[in-house]
Amino acid sequence: MKFSKQIILPLSIATTLLLSGCGGGSSSVEENLTCVELEGASLSLNTSQDLSSSTLKTSKELLALSNSLIDAGSNANTEYIAAMLELSDDIGDMSDRILEMADKILIMGEQIGDMANRIVETHKIQSENVALTQANLLQAQTNLRTLLPKEE
């Protein structure tokens, strides 16, 4: 079974959101911030994908129209051709904006990855601190227990 790119992209984003714990009532500020950024990236990707599909469709129509104008030969309306060229220029500008948005999404993805790495590192440090705290408390209890008189 083949899926179109329009279906696969939102599914992969939804999977990423679920695997990252988003939508499950995350408790920490870092997790919530990551989820908000992932959801924002998802919306940006959907918007970018819609714009890209629209641009592709328009460019195909423009190509068909230009081919029909070439077939028409000298009977072609020059004002119509000028308008078509202006539309083509607008499509090029829109494509440039889509690429800029894609670049921003990639940068945001890298930042989310960096943030996730910092969260993991912080968790490791906190886990070590909890283990040391437990060991210290146990030793303190043992020390205090030795100070008490022994029960006979």
C-alpha positions, -999 to +999 in steps of 0.1 A: +000+000+000+014+034-010+008+065+010+013+100-003+038+124+012+008+145+024-003+116+047+031+104+058+044+137+070+015+144+095+016+108+107+054+110+114+049+143+133+020+128+153+043+098+161+071+121+172+047+140+194+034+108+210+069+093+215+082+125+231+054+123+257+033+151+242-004+149+248+000+127+278-003+154+305+034+160+309+043+176+342+076+194+338+081+228+323+108+215+299+085+187+286+057+212+281+080+236+263+093+208+240+057+197+232+047+233+224+077+236+201+070+202+184+034+212+179+045+245+164+069+227+141+040+204+131+018+233+122+046+250+103+053+218+084+016+214+076+014+250+064+046+246+044+033+213+028+000+230+019+018+259+003+042+236-015+013+215-029-006+246-040+025+260-057+031+227-075-005+226-087-003+262-099+030+256-117+015+226-135-014+247-147+009+275-157+030+250-178-002+237-195-012+273-202+022+283-216+021+252-239-013+262-252+000+297-258+029+284-278+005+263-298-016+294-305+014+311-321+010+347-331-026+349-320-015+350-283-026+380-262+006+398-250-011+413-220-022+378-210+014+365-214+027+394-192+002+386-165+012+349-167+049+359-163+040+381-133+022+351-118+052+329-124+074+355-106+049+355-077+051+317-076+089+319-074+087+343-045+063+320-027+086+291-033+115+311-017+094+318+014+085+281+017+122+272+016+130+299+042+102+284+064+117+249+059+151+262+070+136+278+102+119+245+109+152+226+106+169+251+130+141+247+155+144+209+152+181+212+161+173+234+190+147+209+203+173+182+200+198+203+220+172+210+246+164+173+249+201+165+254+203+191+282+172+176+298+187+141+297+220+154+312+202+173+339+182+141+347+214+121+350+229+147+374+197+148+395+196+110+397+232+109+409+224+136+435+194+116+447+215+084+450+242+103+470+215+119+492+201+085+500+235+071+508+243+101+530+210+097+549+215+060+554+250+066+567+237+093+590+210+070+603+236+043+609+259+067+627+231+080+649+220+044+656+255+036+669+252+064+694+220+050+710+224+026+738+220-010+728+189-027+738+193-059+757 
